[in-house]
């Protein structure tokens, strides 16, 4: 499935808009990563344990986005974005959303 942050797809025309699709996940750091990350935060700088949690959450939300798009019959997703909100202390909601569309190659009938 083609996924883009743009509003169009080079070489294709959008023939139908199917609506907004999303993938959402709420993730916490877990006790092990939380303790290690907390200790590293004292010194400042990048905290690899927290980066790993964020990357995992984004990846999972992206997979759920594609699954939702497939369920509505989409060929592609345009205008894809991520959003994150602290749900509660040590838990973050990651939302991946975009517009599901049907496409065809330019010039195809």
Residue frames as qw, qx, qy, qz and C-alpha x, y, z in Angstrom:
[[0.000, 0.890, 0.456, 0.000, 0.00, 0.00, 0.00],
 [0.375, 0.448, -0.034, 0.811, 1.29, 3.44, -0.90],
 [0.386, -0.802, -0.374, 0.259, 1.44, 5.79, 2.09],
 [0.435, 0.378, 0.028, 0.817, 2.48, 9.42, 1.70],
 [0.188, -0.538, -0.406, 0.714, 2.44, 12.63, 3.68],
 [0.026, 0.095, -0.355, -0.930, 1.57, 14.45, 0.45],
 [0.526, 0.358, 0.386, -0.668, -1.89, 15.13, -0.91],
 [0.796, 0.492, -0.143, -0.323, -1.31, 13.34, -4.20],
 [0.766, -0.254, 0.547, 0.224, 0.73, 10.45, -5.58],
 [0.149, 0.616, -0.516, -0.577, 3.00, 10.98, -8.59],
 [0.148, 0.172, -0.889, -0.397, 1.87, 8.91, -11.56],
 [0.077, -0.401, -0.910, 0.062, -1.56, 8.17, -10.08],
 [0.280, -0.351, -0.126, -0.885, -4.90, 9.90, -9.96],
 [0.180, 0.103, 0.789, -0.578, -7.21, 9.68, -7.00],
 [0.284, -0.233, -0.690, -0.624, -10.54, 8.26, -8.14],
 [0.591, -0.604, -0.434, -0.312, -12.29, 7.97, -4.78],
 [0.036, -0.465, 0.568, -0.678, -11.86, 9.27, -1.25],
 [0.615, -0.275, -0.735, -0.076, -12.81, 6.65, 1.34],
 [0.513, -0.811, -0.113, -0.259, -12.41, 8.77, 4.46],
 [0.097, -0.741, 0.575, -0.332, -10.07, 9.14, 7.39],
 [0.913, -0.103, -0.389, 0.062, -8.29, 6.03, 8.65],
 [0.193, -0.793, 0.445, -0.369, -6.20, 5.69, 11.78],
 [0.780, -0.050, -0.572, 0.250, -4.03, 3.52, 13.91],
 [0.306, -0.759, 0.240, -0.521, -3.88, 4.26, 17.62],
 [0.778, -0.102, -0.553, 0.281, -1.86, 2.75, 20.43],
 [0.387, -0.846, 0.202, -0.307, -1.22, 3.67, 24.06],
 [0.820, 0.184, -0.419, 0.346, 2.22, 2.62, 25.19],
 [0.501, -0.849, 0.163, -0.036, 4.09, 2.88, 28.48],
 [0.221, 0.744, -0.627, 0.068, 7.82, 2.64, 28.98],
 [0.903, -0.107, -0.414, 0.047, 7.66, -0.46, 31.17],
 [0.631, -0.770, 0.062, 0.069, 9.48, -0.80, 34.44],
 [0.805, -0.141, 0.213, 0.535, 12.88, -1.85, 33.10],
 [0.420, 0.500, 0.245, 0.717, 13.15, 0.85, 30.44],
 [0.241, -0.896, -0.199, -0.315, 11.57, 3.37, 32.80],
 [0.688, -0.672, 0.064, 0.267, 14.20, 2.86, 35.48],
 [0.682, -0.024, 0.285, 0.673, 17.14, 2.89, 33.06],
 [0.239, 0.669, 0.332, 0.621, 15.69, 5.84, 31.13],
 [0.381, -0.903, -0.164, -0.112, 15.07, 7.72, 34.37],
 [0.700, -0.517, 0.148, 0.470, 18.67, 7.24, 35.46],
 [0.552, 0.220, 0.356, 0.721, 19.96, 8.37, 32.05],
 [0.049, 0.849, 0.352, 0.391, 17.74, 11.46, 32.12],
 [0.519, -0.784, -0.073, 0.333, 19.70, 12.76, 35.11],
 [0.533, -0.306, 0.348, 0.708, 22.71, 13.31, 32.84],
 [0.364, 0.703, -0.022, -0.610, 20.66, 14.82, 30.02],
 [0.073, 0.397, -0.754, -0.518, 20.96, 14.07, 26.31],
 [0.663, 0.081, -0.532, -0.521, 19.39, 11.35, 24.21],
 [0.545, -0.230, 0.703, -0.394, 17.74, 8.47, 26.08],
 [0.261, 0.207, -0.838, -0.432, 17.90, 5.35, 23.88],
 [0.065, 0.244, 0.938, -0.239, 15.38, 3.42, 26.00],
 [0.316, 0.589, 0.391, -0.633, 12.72, 6.08, 25.44],
 [0.293, 0.477, -0.505, -0.657, 13.61, 6.34, 21.74],
 [0.081, 0.031, -0.980, -0.180, 13.01, 2.60, 21.39],
 [0.191, 0.457, 0.765, -0.412, 9.59, 2.87, 23.05],
 [0.316, 0.628, 0.033, -0.710, 8.62, 5.76, 20.76],
 [0.235, 0.373, -0.721, -0.534, 9.79, 3.96, 17.61],
 [0.022, 0.149, 0.988, -0.019, 7.91, 0.80, 18.59],
 [0.249, 0.559, 0.568, -0.550, 4.73, 2.78, 19.27],
 [0.324, 0.588, -0.241, -0.701, 4.96, 4.66, 15.94],
 [0.145, 0.228, -0.888, -0.372, 5.62, 1.44, 14.06],
 [0.103, 0.308, 0.927, -0.187, 2.66, -0.31, 15.65],
 [0.294, 0.627, 0.324, -0.644, 0.34, 2.66, 15.02],
 [0.253, 0.497, -0.524, -0.644, 1.51, 2.73, 11.36],
 [0.051, -0.001, -0.982, -0.181, 0.71, -0.98, 10.96],
 [0.179, 0.496, 0.753, -0.395, -2.76, -0.43, 12.44],
 [0.274, 0.605, -0.065, -0.745, -3.28, 2.50, 10.05],
 [0.234, 0.303, -0.761, -0.524, -2.53, 0.29, 7.05],
 [0.030, 0.214, 0.972, -0.089, -4.78, -2.45, 8.42],
 [0.255, 0.584, 0.485, -0.600, -7.67, 0.01, 8.82],
 [0.290, 0.544, -0.345, -0.708, -7.13, 1.30, 5.27],
 [0.128, 0.110, -0.934, -0.314, -7.17, -2.25, 3.88],
 [0.143, 0.366, 0.856, -0.337, -10.42, -2.93, 5.73],
 [0.340, 0.676, 0.266, -0.597, -12.12, -0.03, 3.91],
 [0.757, 0.477, 0.409, 0.181, -10.70, -1.12, 0.54],
 [0.047, 0.938, -0.195, -0.283, -8.06, 1.55, 0.07],
 [0.843, 0.421, -0.056, 0.330, -5.22, 1.38, -2.44],
 [0.465, 0.327, -0.249, 0.784, -3.28, 4.18, -0.74],
 [0.365, -0.786, -0.393, 0.307, -3.22, 6.64, 2.15],
 [0.356, 0.584, 0.021, 0.729, -2.52, 10.33, 1.58],
 [0.199, -0.726, 0.136, -0.644, -1.81, 13.14, 4.05],
 [0.808, -0.301, -0.471, 0.184, -0.47, 10.69, 6.67],
 [0.052, -0.721, 0.344, -0.599, 0.49, 12.25, 9.99],
 [0.576, -0.203, -0.702, 0.366, 1.52, 11.23, 13.50],
 [0.306, -0.700, 0.100, -0.637, 0.29, 12.78, 16.72],
 [0.582, -0.104, -0.716, 0.371, 1.26, 11.92, 20.28],
 [0.388, -0.671, 0.049, -0.629, -0.27, 12.88, 23.60],
 [0.099, 0.195, -0.848, 0.483, 0.66, 11.95, 27.13],
 [0.551, -0.392, -0.624, -0.392, -2.30, 9.80, 28.18],
 [0.672, -0.735, -0.040, -0.084, -1.27, 9.58, 31.82],
 [0.209, -0.808, 0.550, 0.031, 2.08, 9.73, 33.56],
 [0.331, -0.381, 0.842, 0.193, 4.47, 7.30, 31.80],
 [0.515, 0.372, 0.765, 0.108, 1.87, 6.40, 29.12],
 [0.102, 0.447, -0.275, -0.845, 1.67, 7.99, 25.70],
 [0.673, 0.528, 0.488, -0.173, -0.98, 7.74, 23.01],
 [0.146, -0.345, 0.575, 0.728, 0.40, 7.60, 19.47],
 [0.602, 0.592, 0.437, -0.310, -2.04, 8.26, 16.66],
 [0.214, -0.201, 0.648, 0.703, -1.22, 7.70, 12.99],
 [0.458, 0.611, 0.553, -0.334, -3.88, 8.98, 10.59],
 [0.068, -0.246, 0.532, 0.808, -4.50, 9.88, 6.99],
 [0.643, 0.377, 0.078, -0.662, -7.04, 9.77, 4.16],
 [0.554, 0.028, 0.815, 0.169, -7.76, 6.42, 2.52],
 [0.443, 0.585, -0.185, -0.654, -8.13, 6.64, -1.26],
 [0.817, 0.280, 0.483, 0.143, -8.65, 4.52, -4.37],
 [0.004, -0.723, 0.393, 0.569, -6.14, 5.28, -7.12],
 [0.853, 0.375, 0.332, 0.147, -5.30, 4.33, -10.71],
 [0.539, -0.162, 0.317, 0.764, -2.30, 5.07, -12.91],
 [0.210, 0.637, -0.034, -0.741, -2.57, 8.37, -14.80],
 [0.342, 0.384, -0.585, -0.628, -4.10, 7.74, -18.21],
 [0.009, -0.095, -0.995, -0.023, -5.66, 4.38, -17.29],
 [0.453, -0.213, -0.291, -0.815, -9.35, 4.08, -17.98]]
